[in-house]
Amino acid sequence: MRLRKVKYAQDKLRSYPELVYIDPIENKGKWNSIYSNNRPIHLEIGIGKGKFLFELAKLHPEINYLGIEKYDSVIVRALEKLLIEPLPNVRLIYVDAEKLPLIFEKGEISHLYLNFSDPWPKKAHAKRRLTSPLFLAKYQSIIATNSIIEYKTDNYDFFEYTMMTLVQTNSTILKISLDLHKEKDIMNVETEFETKFVAMGNPIYYIRFQIKE
Ligand SMILES: C[S@@+](CC[C@H](N)C(=O)[O-])C[C@H]1O[C@@H](n2cnc3c(N)ncnc32)[C@H](O)[C@@H]1O
C-alpha cells in the first residue's frame, strides 16, 4: 500500500487515549472493561482507514469491535472518521499484530477478520503473512475455542498459500468462495481495498475457518 505520511499522526493518536490504544499491553485480560459491558469482542487486523469495521459496528451494536493497524498515517484516518461519527462499540489499537499474545488473554476475542492483508509475495517474507503458521498460533492463543476467522483477498497466490497452511495446520475450513461477490448466502461488508479490486474486475477469494485447538 502506498503511504502518504501524516506528520501530525502520532500527536493526534496520543490525544484520544479513550479511542486509540497505543500501549495495549496494559489492557491484557481487561478489554471488556473499556466498553463497560460483557459483549463479545470481534477483532479486525489491518483495518486500513476503518471502512469495514465501522460499517460492521453500525450493523451490530450488540458486538464490541476492536481494530488493529500498524501504520500511524493510516490508523489516524480511521480515528478521524470515528471522531466525525462516534461509534460506542468501536475502539482502535495502534500496534503490529505480531504482539497479539502480549495484548490479549486466551478467549478475549471471539471472532477475527483478516481483510486484504499484505500478501508478502517473496518467500523470504512468508513469515510476515497474516495467515502464516506463526500468526495462526498467535490467533489461537487469543481467541475463544471454536471462534470463526474470516479471510478475504484478491490475490490468488496468497489465497492458495492460506489454503495450504490451513490444511497443514489441521484447521477446519467451513466455507470457501472463489468469487465472493457471486455468493448469495454470504453476508458481505465491503472493505476499502475490496471496492477498488472489484471495480478492476478481480474476483474476491474468501475463506471462513476455525483453528485447531
Ligand atoms: C492492503 S491493506 C487493507 C486494508 C483494509 N483491510 C481493506 O481491506 O481495505 C492492509 C493493511 O493491513 C495493515 N497491516 C499489515 N500487516 C499488519 C500487522 N502485522 N499488524 C497490523 N496491521 C497490519 C497495513 O498497514 C494495511 O493498512
The ligand as a MOL file (V3000), in Angstrom:
LIG
                    3D

  0  0  0     0  0            999 V3000
M  V30 BEGIN CTAB
M  V30 COUNTS 27 29 0 0 0
M  V30 BEGIN ATOM
M  V30 1 C -3.7900 -3.8990 1.9390 0
M  V30 2 S -4.2960 -3.0300 3.3460 0 CHG=1
M  V30 3 C -6.0060 -3.4850 3.5250 0
M  V30 4 C -6.7610 -2.5370 4.4060 0
M  V30 5 C -8.2200 -2.9370 4.7120 0
M  V30 6 N -8.2570 -4.1670 5.4810 0
M  V30 7 C -9.0220 -3.0840 3.4400 0
M  V30 8 O -9.3140 -4.2250 3.0640 0
M  V30 9 O -9.3620 -2.0480 2.8490 0 CHG=-1
M  V30 10 C -3.5370 -3.9600 4.6460 0
M  V30 11 C -3.4930 -3.1840 5.9400 0
M  V30 12 O -3.0370 -4.0680 6.9700 0
M  V30 13 C -2.0820 -3.4000 7.7610 0
M  V30 14 N -1.2030 -4.4290 8.3310 0
M  V30 15 C -0.4240 -5.2780 7.6430 0
M  V30 16 N 0.2830 -6.0670 8.4650 0
M  V30 17 C -0.0830 -5.7090 9.7290 0
M  V30 18 C 0.3130 -6.1380 11.0140 0
M  V30 19 N 1.2340 -7.0990 11.1790 0
M  V30 20 N -0.2500 -5.5610 12.0870 0
M  V30 21 C -1.1670 -4.5680 11.9310 0
M  V30 22 N -1.5690 -4.1050 10.7310 0
M  V30 23 C -1.0350 -4.6630 9.6410 0
M  V30 24 C -1.3850 -2.4800 6.7870 0
M  V30 25 O -0.7440 -1.3970 7.4420 0
M  V30 26 C -2.5260 -2.0240 5.8990 0
M  V30 27 O -3.1720 -0.8770 6.3940 0
M  V30 END ATOM
M  V30 BEGIN BOND
M  V30 1 1 1 2
M  V30 2 1 2 3
M  V30 3 1 2 10
M  V30 4 1 3 4
M  V30 5 1 4 5
M  V30 6 1 5 6
M  V30 7 1 5 7
M  V30 8 2 7 8
M  V30 9 1 7 9
M  V30 10 1 10 11
M  V30 11 1 11 12
M  V30 12 1 11 26
M  V30 13 1 12 13
M  V30 14 1 13 14
M  V30 15 1 13 24
M  V30 16 1 14 15
M  V30 17 1 14 23
M  V30 18 2 15 16
M  V30 19 1 16 17
M  V30 20 1 17 18
M  V30 21 2 17 23
M  V30 22 1 18 19
M  V30 23 2 18 20
M  V30 24 1 20 21
M  V30 25 2 21 22
M  V30 26 1 22 23
M  V30 27 1 24 25
M  V30 28 1 24 26
M  V30 29 1 26 27
M  V30 END BOND
M  V30 END CTAB
M  END
